[in-house]
């Protein structure tokens, strides 16, 4: 399985978010979504500051840029019974 690298960046690299062995590019994009949600949960100050999760493959080719600004954090709500 190929390796994918994840970085938090704006106009330069800010933080290395690690390397994962994943099945394909789609799995890497899903992982970037999970990383972005975790970062925003732990660091809401990153929102609206043009940060992205940059995903590259083991050859250094860009797979995607996942903007933190497009993430909407869902809060769990207690379901109400239907009337």
PyMOL Python script that loads the backbone (N, CA, C, O; Angstrom):
from pymol import cmd

cmd.read_pdbstr("""\
ATOM      1  N   UNK A   1       0.849  -1.190   0.000  1.00  0.00           N
ATOM      2  CA  UNK A   1       0.000   0.000   0.000  1.00  0.00           C
ATOM      3  C   UNK A   1       0.887   1.243   0.000  1.00  0.00           C
ATOM      4  O   UNK A   1       1.946   1.259   0.627  1.00  0.00           O
ATOM      5  N   UNK A   2       0.451   2.275  -0.702  1.00  0.00           N
ATOM      6  CA  UNK A   2       1.247   3.507  -0.776  1.00  0.00           C
ATOM      7  C   UNK A   2       1.201   4.319   0.522  1.00  0.00           C
ATOM      8  O   UNK A   2       0.261   4.211   1.311  1.00  0.00           O
ATOM      9  N   UNK A   3       2.234   5.126   0.717  1.00  0.00           N
ATOM     10  CA  UNK A   3       2.308   6.037   1.858  1.00  0.00           C
ATOM     11  C   UNK A   3       1.813   7.411   1.440  1.00  0.00           C
ATOM     12  O   UNK A   3       2.059   7.853   0.318  1.00  0.00           O
ATOM     13  N   UNK A   4       1.112   8.086   2.350  1.00  0.00           N
ATOM     14  CA  UNK A   4       0.629   9.448   2.120  1.00  0.00           C
ATOM     15  C   UNK A   4       1.099  10.323   3.271  1.00  0.00           C
ATOM     16  O   UNK A   4       1.118   9.898   4.426  1.00  0.00           O
ATOM     17  N   UNK A   5       1.476  11.545   2.941  1.00  0.00           N
ATOM     18  CA  UNK A   5       1.981  12.507   3.917  1.00  0.00           C
ATOM     19  C   UNK A   5       0.951  13.622   4.082  1.00  0.00           C
ATOM     20  O   UNK A   5       0.364  14.078   3.100  1.00  0.00           O
ATOM     21  N   UNK A   6       0.731  14.061   5.323  1.00  0.00           N
ATOM     22  CA  UNK A   6      -0.270  15.085   5.634  1.00  0.00           C
ATOM     23  C   UNK A   6       0.402  16.246   6.351  1.00  0.00           C
ATOM     24  O   UNK A   6       1.088  16.055   7.355  1.00  0.00           O
ATOM     25  N   UNK A   7       0.199  17.467   5.823  1.00  0.00           N
ATOM     26  CA  UNK A   7       0.748  18.680   6.436  1.00  0.00           C
ATOM     27  C   UNK A   7      -0.341  19.723   6.589  1.00  0.00           C
ATOM     28  O   UNK A   7      -1.201  19.869   5.721  1.00  0.00           O
ATOM     29  N   UNK A   8      -0.299  20.447   7.699  1.00  0.00           N
ATOM     30  CA  UNK A   8      -1.146  21.622   7.876  1.00  0.00           C
ATOM     31  C   UNK A   8      -0.380  22.801   7.300  1.00  0.00           C
ATOM     32  O   UNK A   8       0.731  23.098   7.739  1.00  0.00           O
ATOM     33  N   UNK A   9      -0.970  23.476   6.315  1.00  0.00           N
ATOM     34  CA  UNK A   9      -0.278  24.584   5.663  1.00  0.00           C
ATOM     35  C   UNK A   9      -1.234  25.766   5.471  1.00  0.00           C
ATOM     36  O   UNK A   9      -2.452  25.597   5.412  1.00  0.00           O
ATOM     37  N   UNK A  10      -0.653  26.965   5.375  1.00  0.00           N
ATOM     38  CA  UNK A  10      -1.359  28.104   4.797  1.00  0.00           C
ATOM     39  C   UNK A  10      -0.474  28.519   3.630  1.00  0.00           C
ATOM     40  O   UNK A  10      -0.541  27.873   2.584  1.00  0.00           O
ATOM     41  N   UNK A  11       0.317  29.517   3.738  1.00  0.00           N
ATOM     42  CA  UNK A  11       1.229  29.844   2.629  1.00  0.00           C
ATOM     43  C   UNK A  11       2.565  29.133   2.789  1.00  0.00           C
ATOM     44  O   UNK A  11       3.416  29.202   1.902  1.00  0.00           O
ATOM     45  N   UNK A  12       2.758  28.438   3.933  1.00  0.00           N
ATOM     46  CA  UNK A  12       3.950  27.623   4.162  1.00  0.00           C
ATOM     47  C   UNK A  12       3.559  26.470   5.085  1.00  0.00           C
ATOM     48  O   UNK A  12       2.484  26.488   5.684  1.00  0.00           O
ATOM     49  N   UNK A  13       4.417  25.487   5.196  1.00  0.00           N
ATOM     50  CA  UNK A  13       4.129  24.351   6.077  1.00  0.00           C
ATOM     51  C   UNK A  13       4.132  24.813   7.530  1.00  0.00           C
ATOM     52  O   UNK A  13       5.063  25.483   7.976  1.00  0.00           O
ATOM     53  N   UNK A  14       3.088  24.449   8.259  1.00  0.00           N
ATOM     54  CA  UNK A  14       2.950  24.840   9.660  1.00  0.00           C
ATOM     55  C   UNK A  14       3.237  23.659  10.582  1.00  0.00           C
ATOM     56  O   UNK A  14       4.009  23.778  11.533  1.00  0.00           O
ATOM     57  N   UNK A  15       2.613  22.526  10.295  1.00  0.00           N
ATOM     58  CA  UNK A  15       2.763  21.369  11.170  1.00  0.00           C
ATOM     59  C   UNK A  15       2.633  20.077  10.380  1.00  0.00           C
ATOM     60  O   UNK A  15       1.731  19.915   9.558  1.00  0.00           O
ATOM     61  N   UNK A  16       3.547  19.173  10.645  1.00  0.00           N
ATOM     62  CA  UNK A  16       3.493  17.845  10.056  1.00  0.00           C
ATOM     63  C   UNK A  16       2.414  17.058  10.792  1.00  0.00           C
ATOM     64  O   UNK A  16       2.468  16.917  12.013  1.00  0.00           O
ATOM     65  N   UNK A  17       1.440  16.550  10.052  1.00  0.00           N
ATOM     66  CA  UNK A  17       0.351  15.785  10.657  1.00  0.00           C
ATOM     67  C   UNK A  17       0.543  14.281  10.494  1.00  0.00           C
ATOM     68  O   UNK A  17      -0.346  13.500  10.833  1.00  0.00           O
ATOM     69  N   UNK A  18       1.696  13.874   9.977  1.00  0.00           N
ATOM     70  CA  UNK A  18       2.029  12.466   9.940  1.00  0.00           C
ATOM     71  C   UNK A  18       1.984  11.827   8.573  1.00  0.00           C
ATOM     72  O   UNK A  18       1.660  12.455   7.565  1.00  0.00           O
ATOM     73  N   UNK A  19       2.323  10.550   8.581  1.00  0.00           N
ATOM     74  CA  UNK A  19       2.352   9.722   7.381  1.00  0.00           C
ATOM     75  C   UNK A  19       1.491   8.499   7.649  1.00  0.00           C
ATOM     76  O   UNK A  19       1.558   7.910   8.728  1.00  0.00           O
ATOM     77  N   UNK A  20       0.682   8.116   6.667  1.00  0.00           N
ATOM     78  CA  UNK A  20      -0.168   6.934   6.808  1.00  0.00           C
ATOM     79  C   UNK A  20      -0.031   6.056   5.578  1.00  0.00           C
ATOM     80  O   UNK A  20       0.119   6.548   4.460  1.00  0.00           O
ATOM     81  N   UNK A  21      -0.084   4.760   5.800  1.00  0.00           N
ATOM     82  CA  UNK A  21      -0.145   3.811   4.707  1.00  0.00           C
ATOM     83  C   UNK A  21      -1.620   3.552   4.433  1.00  0.00           C
ATOM     84  O   UNK A  21      -2.336   3.037   5.292  1.00  0.00           O
ATOM     85  N   UNK A  22      -2.071   3.910   3.234  1.00  0.00           N
ATOM     86  CA  UNK A  22      -3.486   3.813   2.894  1.00  0.00           C
ATOM     87  C   UNK A  22      -3.658   3.128   1.537  1.00  0.00           C
ATOM     88  O   UNK A  22      -2.716   3.038   0.750  1.00  0.00           O
ATOM     89  N   UNK A  23      -4.861   2.655   1.281  1.00  0.00           N
ATOM     90  CA  UNK A  23      -5.118   1.876   0.074  1.00  0.00           C
ATOM     91  C   UNK A  23      -5.054   2.692  -1.221  1.00  0.00           C
ATOM     92  O   UNK A  23      -4.594   2.193  -2.248  1.00  0.00           O
ATOM     93  N   UNK A  24      -5.524   3.966  -1.170  1.00  0.00           N
ATOM     94  CA  UNK A  24      -5.563   4.762  -2.400  1.00  0.00           C
ATOM     95  C   UNK A  24      -5.778   6.230  -2.075  1.00  0.00           C
ATOM     96  O   UNK A  24      -5.860   6.617  -0.910  1.00  0.00           O
ATOM     97  N   UNK A  25      -5.869   7.056  -3.140  1.00  0.00           N
ATOM     98  CA  UNK A  25      -6.039   8.501  -2.969  1.00  0.00           C
ATOM     99  C   UNK A  25      -7.349   8.845  -2.259  1.00  0.00           C
ATOM    100  O   UNK A  25      -7.393   9.788  -1.469  1.00  0.00           O
ATOM    101  N   UNK A  26      -8.400   8.101  -2.527  1.00  0.00           N
ATOM    102  CA  UNK A  26      -9.693   8.374  -1.887  1.00  0.00           C
ATOM    103  C   UNK A  26      -9.581   8.171  -0.375  1.00  0.00           C
ATOM    104  O   UNK A  26     -10.104   8.973   0.398  1.00  0.00           O
ATOM    105  N   UNK A  27      -8.912   7.119   0.043  1.00  0.00           N
ATOM    106  CA  UNK A  27      -8.705   6.870   1.478  1.00  0.00           C
ATOM    107  C   UNK A  27      -7.862   7.992   2.086  1.00  0.00           C
ATOM    108  O   UNK A  27      -8.089   8.384   3.231  1.00  0.00           O
ATOM    109  N   UNK A  28      -6.898   8.509   1.332  1.00  0.00           N
ATOM    110  CA  UNK A  28      -6.073   9.620   1.813  1.00  0.00           C
ATOM    111  C   UNK A  28      -6.917  10.885   1.986  1.00  0.00           C
ATOM    112  O   UNK A  28      -6.733  11.623   2.953  1.00  0.00           O
ATOM    113  N   UNK A  29      -7.841  11.139   1.053  1.00  0.00           N
ATOM    114  CA  UNK A  29      -8.731  12.302   1.179  1.00  0.00           C
ATOM    115  C   UNK A  29      -9.657  12.151   2.380  1.00  0.00           C
ATOM    116  O   UNK A  29      -9.911  13.121   3.094  1.00  0.00           O
ATOM    117  N   UNK A  30     -10.161  10.949   2.607  1.00  0.00           N
ATOM    118  CA  UNK A  30     -10.992  10.700   3.790  1.00  0.00           C
ATOM    119  C   UNK A  30     -10.196  10.930   5.068  1.00  0.00           C
ATOM    120  O   UNK A  30     -10.718  11.480   6.038  1.00  0.00           O
ATOM    121  N   UNK A  31      -8.954  10.516   5.071  1.00  0.00           N
ATOM    122  CA  UNK A  31      -8.094  10.719   6.230  1.00  0.00           C
ATOM    123  C   UNK A  31      -7.829  12.214   6.453  1.00  0.00           C
ATOM    124  O   UNK A  31      -7.787  12.671   7.595  1.00  0.00           O
ATOM    125  N   UNK A  32      -7.653  12.969   5.372  1.00  0.00           N
ATOM    126  CA  UNK A  32      -7.462  14.424   5.491  1.00  0.00           C
ATOM    127  C   UNK A  32      -8.696  15.068   6.120  1.00  0.00           C
ATOM    128  O   UNK A  32      -8.569  15.984   6.932  1.00  0.00           O
ATOM    129  N   UNK A  33      -9.871  14.604   5.755  1.00  0.00           N
ATOM    130  CA  UNK A  33     -11.115  15.097   6.350  1.00  0.00           C
ATOM    131  C   UNK A  33     -11.121  14.825   7.851  1.00  0.00           C
ATOM    132  O   UNK A  33     -11.470  15.709   8.633  1.00  0.00           O
ATOM    133  N   UNK A  34     -10.743  13.626   8.262  1.00  0.00           N
ATOM    134  CA  UNK A  34     -10.692  13.279   9.686  1.00  0.00           C
ATOM    135  C   UNK A  34      -9.688  14.147  10.440  1.00  0.00           C
ATOM    136  O   UNK A  34      -9.971  14.616  11.542  1.00  0.00           O
ATOM    137  N   UNK A  35      -8.520  14.357   9.844  1.00  0.00           N
ATOM    138  CA  UNK A  35      -7.493  15.202  10.463  1.00  0.00           C
ATOM    139  C   UNK A  35      -8.010  16.632  10.610  1.00  0.00           C
ATOM    140  O   UNK A  35      -7.838  17.249  11.661  1.00  0.00           O
ATOM    141  N   UNK A  36      -8.644  17.162   9.561  1.00  0.00           N
ATOM    142  CA  UNK A  36      -9.170  18.528   9.606  1.00  0.00           C
ATOM    143  C   UNK A  36     -10.220  18.676  10.699  1.00  0.00           C
ATOM    144  O   UNK A  36     -10.210  19.662  11.437  1.00  0.00           O
ATOM    145  N   UNK A  37     -11.117  17.714  10.811  1.00  0.00           N
ATOM    146  CA  UNK A  37     -12.157  17.771  11.853  1.00  0.00           C
ATOM    147  C   UNK A  37     -11.553  17.713  13.252  1.00  0.00           C
ATOM    148  O   UNK A  37     -11.984  18.429  14.155  1.00  0.00           O
ATOM    149  N   UNK A  38     -10.551  16.852  13.423  1.00  0.00           N
ATOM    150  CA  UNK A  38      -9.880  16.759  14.731  1.00  0.00           C
ATOM    151  C   UNK A  38      -9.179  18.077  15.071  1.00  0.00           C
ATOM    152  O   UNK A  38      -9.274  18.562  16.199  1.00  0.00           O
ATOM    153  N   UNK A  39      -8.479  18.651  14.094  1.00  0.00           N
ATOM    154  CA  UNK A  39      -7.792  19.918  14.334  1.00  0.00           C
ATOM    155  C   UNK A  39      -8.771  21.025  14.712  1.00  0.00           C
ATOM    156  O   UNK A  39      -8.514  21.789  15.642  1.00  0.00           O
ATOM    157  N   UNK A  40      -9.882  21.116  14.000  1.00  0.00           N
ATOM    158  CA  UNK A  40     -10.863  22.169  14.307  1.00  0.00           C
ATOM    159  C   UNK A  40     -11.548  21.944  15.646  1.00  0.00           C
ATOM    160  O   UNK A  40     -11.905  22.904  16.330  1.00  0.00           O
ATOM    161  N   UNK A  41     -11.732  20.696  16.021  1.00  0.00           N
ATOM    162  CA  UNK A  41     -12.308  20.411  17.340  1.00  0.00           C
ATOM    163  C   UNK A  41     -11.337  20.857  18.440  1.00  0.00           C
ATOM    164  O   UNK A  41     -11.742  21.457  19.436  1.00  0.00           O
ATOM    165  N   UNK A  42     -10.041  20.553  18.240  1.00  0.00           N
ATOM    166  CA  UNK A  42      -9.028  20.883  19.242  1.00  0.00           C
ATOM    167  C   UNK A  42      -8.537  22.320  19.149  1.00  0.00           C
ATOM    168  O   UNK A  42      -8.118  22.895  20.154  1.00  0.00           O
ATOM    169  N   UNK A  43      -8.581  22.908  17.957  1.00  0.00           N
ATOM    170  CA  UNK A  43      -8.067  24.259  17.721  1.00  0.00           C
ATOM    171  C   UNK A  43      -9.027  25.071  16.862  1.00  0.00           C
ATOM    172  O   UNK A  43      -8.725  25.338  15.699  1.00  0.00           O
ATOM    173  N   UNK A  44     -10.182  25.473  17.405  1.00  0.00           N
ATOM    174  CA  UNK A  44     -11.153  26.221  16.600  1.00  0.00           C
ATOM    175  C   UNK A  44     -10.602  27.543  16.067  1.00  0.00           C
ATOM    176  O   UNK A  44     -11.175  28.109  15.136  1.00  0.00           O
ATOM    177  N   UNK A  45      -9.510  28.046  16.630  1.00  0.00           N
ATOM    178  CA  UNK A  45      -8.901  29.292  16.154  1.00  0.00           C
ATOM    179  C   UNK A  45      -8.305  29.153  14.743  1.00  0.00           C
ATOM    180  O   UNK A  45      -7.969  30.156  14.113  1.00  0.00           O
ATOM    181  N   UNK A  46      -8.175  27.921  14.251  1.00  0.00           N
ATOM    182  CA  UNK A  46      -7.644  27.717  12.896  1.00  0.00           C
ATOM    183  C   UNK A  46      -8.668  28.017  11.808  1.00  0.00           C
ATOM    184  O   UNK A  46      -8.307  28.190  10.644  1.00  0.00           O
ATOM    185  N   UNK A  47      -9.942  28.080  12.182  1.00  0.00           N
ATOM    186  CA  UNK A  47     -11.016  28.343  11.218  1.00  0.00           C
ATOM    187  C   UNK A  47     -10.882  29.761  10.655  1.00  0.00           C
ATOM    188  O   UNK A  47     -10.518  30.691  11.375  1.00  0.00           O
ATOM    189  N   UNK A  48     -11.175  29.910   9.380  1.00  0.00           N
ATOM    190  CA  UNK A  48     -11.165  31.208   8.669  1.00  0.00           C
ATOM    191  C   UNK A  48      -9.784  31.861   8.655  1.00  0.00           C
ATOM    192  O   UNK A  48      -9.661  33.085   8.694  1.00  0.00           O
ATOM    193  N   UNK A  49      -8.744  31.018   8.599  1.00  0.00           N
ATOM    194  CA  UNK A  49      -7.375  31.536   8.513  1.00  0.00           C
ATOM    195  C   UNK A  49      -6.644  30.923   7.322  1.00  0.00           C
ATOM    196  O   UNK A  49      -5.417  30.977   7.235  1.00  0.00           O
ATOM    197  N   UNK A  50      -7.420  30.339   6.406  1.00  0.00           N
ATOM    198  CA  UNK A  50      -6.904  29.823   5.135  1.00  0.00           C
ATOM    199  C   UNK A  50      -5.941  28.640   5.292  1.00  0.00           C
ATOM    200  O   UNK A  50      -5.019  28.477   4.492  1.00  0.00           O
ATOM    201  N   UNK A  51      -6.156  27.826   6.314  1.00  0.00           N
ATOM    202  CA  UNK A  51      -5.354  26.622   6.475  1.00  0.00           C
ATOM    203  C   UNK A  51      -5.938  25.486   5.646  1.00  0.00           C
ATOM    204  O   UNK A  51      -7.150  25.397   5.449  1.00  0.00           O
ATOM    205  N   UNK A  52      -5.054  24.623   5.167  1.00  0.00           N
ATOM    206  CA  UNK A  52      -5.466  23.419   4.448  1.00  0.00           C
ATOM    207  C   UNK A  52      -4.629  22.242   4.944  1.00  0.00           C
ATOM    208  O   UNK A  52      -3.526  22.411   5.464  1.00  0.00           O
ATOM    209  N   UNK A  53      -5.185  21.052   4.766  1.00  0.00           N
ATOM    210  CA  UNK A  53      -4.401  19.844   4.937  1.00  0.00           C
ATOM    211  C   UNK A  53      -3.893  19.483   3.540  1.00  0.00           C
ATOM    212  O   UNK A  53      -4.677  19.161   2.647  1.00  0.00           O
ATOM    213  N   UNK A  54      -2.592  19.538   3.368  1.00  0.00           N
ATOM    214  CA  UNK A  54      -1.967  19.187   2.099  1.00  0.00           C
ATOM    215  C   UNK A  54      -1.619  17.702   2.135  1.00  0.00           C
ATOM    216  O   UNK A  54      -0.886  17.249   3.015  1.00  0.00           O
ATOM    217  N   UNK A  55      -2.141  16.959   1.186  1.00  0.00           N
ATOM    218  CA  UNK A  55      -1.885  15.518   1.100  1.00  0.00           C
ATOM    219  C   UNK A  55      -0.992  15.263  -0.108  1.00  0.00           C
ATOM    220  O   UNK A  55      -1.311  15.659  -1.229  1.00  0.00           O
ATOM    221  N   UNK A  56       0.141  14.591   0.141  1.00  0.00           N
ATOM    222  CA  UNK A  56       1.037  14.199  -0.936  1.00  0.00           C
ATOM    223  C   UNK A  56       1.274  12.694  -0.871  1.00  0.00           C
ATOM    224  O   UNK A  56       1.185  12.085   0.195  1.00  0.00           O
ATOM    225  N   UNK A  57       1.575  12.109  -2.020  1.00  0.00           N
ATOM    226  CA  UNK A  57       1.852  10.674  -2.039  1.00  0.00           C
ATOM    227  C   UNK A  57       3.336  10.435  -1.780  1.00  0.00           C
ATOM    228  O   UNK A  57       4.101  11.373  -1.554  1.00  0.00           O
ATOM    229  N   UNK A  58       3.727   9.171  -1.817  1.00  0.00           N
ATOM    230  CA  UNK A  58       5.110   8.816  -1.484  1.00  0.00           C
ATOM    231  C   UNK A  58       6.120   9.341  -2.499  1.00  0.00           C
ATOM    232  O   UNK A  58       7.318   9.375  -2.219  1.00  0.00           O
ATOM    233  N   UNK A  59       5.648   9.751  -3.674  1.00  0.00           N
ATOM    234  CA  UNK A  59       6.532  10.352  -4.675  1.00  0.00           C
ATOM    235  C   UNK A  59       6.619  11.873  -4.537  1.00  0.00           C
ATOM    236  O   UNK A  59       7.357  12.529  -5.273  1.00  0.00           O
ATOM    237  N   UNK A  60       5.858  12.426  -3.589  1.00  0.00           N
ATOM    238  CA  UNK A  60       5.852  13.875  -3.395  1.00  0.00           C
ATOM    239  C   UNK A  60       4.836  14.602  -4.246  1.00  0.00           C
ATOM    240  O   UNK A  60       4.778  15.832  -4.226  1.00  0.00           O
ATOM    241  N   UNK A  61       4.026  13.856  -5.000  1.00  0.00           N
ATOM    242  CA  UNK A  61       2.988  14.477  -5.826  1.00  0.00           C
ATOM    243  C   UNK A  61       1.794  14.865  -4.961  1.00  0.00           C
ATOM    244  O   UNK A  61       1.386  14.122  -4.068  1.00  0.00           O
ATOM    245  N   UNK A  62       1.242  16.042  -5.243  1.00  0.00           N
ATOM    246  CA  UNK A  62       0.073  16.500  -4.496  1.00  0.00           C
ATOM    247  C   UNK A  62      -1.154  15.669  -4.875  1.00  0.00           C
ATOM    248  O   UNK A  62      -1.458  15.482  -6.053  1.00  0.00           O
ATOM    249  N   UNK A  63      -1.847  15.177  -3.852  1.00  0.00           N
ATOM    250  CA  UNK A  63      -3.087  14.427  -4.048  1.00  0.00           C
ATOM    251  C   UNK A  63      -4.269  15.367  -3.907  1.00  0.00           C
ATOM    252  O   UNK A  63      -5.180  15.356  -4.734  1.00  0.00           O
ATOM    253  N   UNK A  64      -4.255  16.184  -2.854  1.00  0.00           N
ATOM    254  CA  UNK A  64      -5.324  17.160  -2.658  1.00  0.00           C
ATOM    255  C   UNK A  64      -4.915  18.180  -1.609  1.00  0.00           C
ATOM    256  O   UNK A  64      -3.951  17.999  -0.865  1.00  0.00           O
ATOM    257  N   UNK A  65      -5.687  19.262  -1.581  1.00  0.00           N
ATOM    258  CA  UNK A  65      -5.616  20.266  -0.514  1.00  0.00           C
ATOM    259  C   UNK A  65      -7.005  20.316   0.082  1.00  0.00           C
ATOM    260  O   UNK A  65      -7.975  20.622  -0.611  1.00  0.00           O
ATOM    261  N   UNK A  66      -7.103  20.015   1.371  1.00  0.00           N
ATOM    262  CA  UNK A  66      -8.399  19.945   2.027  1.00  0.00           C
ATOM    263  C   UNK A  66      -8.544  21.171   2.934  1.00  0.00           C
ATOM    264  O   UNK A  66      -7.973  21.189   4.024  1.00  0.00           O
ATOM    265  N   UNK A  67      -9.299  22.204   2.507  1.00  0.00           N
ATOM    266  CA  UNK A  67      -9.421  23.448   3.284  1.00  0.00           C
ATOM    267  C   UNK A  67     -10.179  23.250   4.601  1.00  0.00           C
ATOM    268  O   UNK A  67     -11.258  22.657   4.621  1.00  0.00           O
ATOM    269  N   UNK A  68      -9.614  23.745   5.681  1.00  0.00           N
ATOM    270  CA  UNK A  68     -10.299  23.671   6.973  1.00  0.00           C
ATOM    271  C   UNK A  68     -11.555  24.532   6.978  1.00  0.00           C
ATOM    272  O   UNK A  68     -12.493  24.253   7.725  1.00  0.00           O
ATOM    273  N   UNK A  69     -11.584  25.571   6.156  1.00  0.00           N
ATOM    274  CA  UNK A  69     -12.722  26.491   6.146  1.00  0.00           C
ATOM    275  C   UNK A  69     -14.009  25.859   5.621  1.00  0.00           C
ATOM    276  O   UNK A  69     -15.090  26.400   5.853  1.00  0.00           O
ATOM    277  N   UNK A  70     -13.919  24.730   4.921  1.00  0.00           N
ATOM    278  CA  UNK A  70     -15.138  24.108   4.403  1.00  0.00           C
ATOM    279  C   UNK A  70     -15.757  23.107   5.378  1.00  0.00           C
ATOM    280  O   UNK A  70     -16.836  22.574   5.121  1.00  0.00           O
ATOM    281  N   UNK A  71     -15.081  22.853   6.485  1.00  0.00           N
ATOM    282  CA  UNK A  71     -15.563  21.868   7.459  1.00  0.00           C
ATOM    283  C   UNK A  71     -16.639  22.493   8.330  1.00  0.00           C
ATOM    284  O   UNK A  71     -16.473  23.591   8.861  1.00  0.00           O
ATOM    285  N   UNK A  72     -17.721  21.785   8.464  1.00  0.00           N
ATOM    286  CA  UNK A  72     -18.782  22.178   9.385  1.00  0.00           C
ATOM    287  C   UNK A  72     -18.829  21.140  10.483  1.00  0.00           C
ATOM    288  O   UNK A  72     -19.149  19.977  10.238  1.00  0.00           O
ATOM    289  N   UNK A  73     -18.514  21.559  11.682  1.00  0.00           N
ATOM    290  CA  UNK A  73     -18.542  20.643  12.813  1.00  0.00           C
ATOM    291  C   UNK A  73     -19.990  20.374  13.196  1.00  0.00           C
ATOM    292  O   UNK A  73     -20.762  21.304  13.427  1.00  0.00           O
ATOM    293  N   UNK A  74     -20.345  19.119  13.261  1.00  0.00           N
ATOM    294  CA  UNK A  74     -21.702  18.734  13.659  1.00  0.00           C
ATOM    295  C   UNK A  74     -21.704  18.419  15.144  1.00  0.00           C
ATOM    296  O   UNK A  74     -20.849  17.691  15.648  1.00  0.00           O
ATOM    297  N   UNK A  75     -22.652  18.965  15.804  1.00  0.00           N
ATOM    298  CA  UNK A  75     -22.829  18.645  17.221  1.00  0.00           C
ATOM    299  C   UNK A  75     -23.936  17.613  17.318  1.00  0.00           C
ATOM    300  O   UNK A  75     -24.966  17.711  16.651  1.00  0.00           O
ATOM    301  N   UNK A  76     -23.703  16.640  18.150  1.00  0.00           N
ATOM    302  CA  UNK A  76     -24.755  15.633  18.296  1.00  0.00           C
ATOM    303  C   UNK A  76     -25.922  16.246  19.084  1.00  0.00           C
ATOM    304  O   UNK A  76     -25.729  16.966  20.064  1.00  0.00           O
ATOM    305  N   UNK A  77     -27.113  15.939  18.627  1.00  0.00           N
ATOM    306  CA  UNK A  77     -28.328  16.439  19.285  1.00  0.00           C
ATOM    307  C   UNK A  77     -29.141  15.255  19.738  1.00  0.00           C
ATOM    308  O   UNK A  77     -29.177  14.213  19.083  1.00  0.00           O
ATOM    309  N   UNK A  78     -29.782  15.427  20.850  1.00  0.00           N
ATOM    310  CA  UNK A  78     -30.686  14.381  21.291  1.00  0.00           C
ATOM    311  C   UNK A  78     -31.872  14.397  20.360  1.00  0.00           C
ATOM    312  O   UNK A  78     -32.453  15.446  20.080  1.00  0.00           O
ATOM    313  N   UNK A  79     -32.217  13.238  19.891  1.00  0.00           N
ATOM    314  CA  UNK A  79     -33.352  13.192  18.975  1.00  0.00           C
ATOM    315  C   UNK A  79     -34.649  13.377  19.746  1.00  0.00           C
ATOM    316  O   UNK A  79     -34.818  12.874  20.856  1.00  0.00           O
ATOM    317  N   UNK A  80     -35.547  14.105  19.131  1.00  0.00           N
ATOM    318  CA  UNK A  80     -36.856  14.352  19.723  1.00  0.00           C
ATOM    319  C   UNK A  80     -37.852  13.390  19.119  1.00  0.00           C
ATOM    320  O   UNK A  80     -37.792  13.101  17.924  1.00  0.00           O
ATOM    321  N   UNK A  81     -38.758  12.896  19.921  1.00  0.00           N
ATOM    322  CA  UNK A  81     -39.773  12.004  19.368  1.00  0.00           C
ATOM    323  C   UNK A  81     -40.710  12.787  18.442  1.00  0.00           C
ATOM    324  O   UNK A  81     -41.015  13.956  18.676  1.00  0.00           O
ATOM    325  N   UNK A  82     -41.153  12.106  17.389  1.00  0.00           N
ATOM    326  CA  UNK A  82     -42.105  12.716  16.474  1.00  0.00           C
ATOM    327  C   UNK A  82     -43.482  12.764  17.123  1.00  0.00           C
ATOM    328  O   UNK A  82     -43.882  11.827  17.814  1.00  0.00           O
ATOM    329  N   UNK A  83     -44.189  13.833  16.904  1.00  0.00           N
ATOM    330  CA  UNK A  83     -45.522  13.972  17.482  1.00  0.00           C
ATOM    331  C   UNK A  83     -46.561  13.275  16.662  1.00  0.00           C
ATOM    332  O   UNK A  83     -47.741  13.296  17.012  1.00  0.00           O
TER     333      UNK A  83
END
""", "prot")
cmd.dss("prot")
cmd.show_as("cartoon", "prot")
cmd.util.cbc("prot")
cmd.orient("prot")
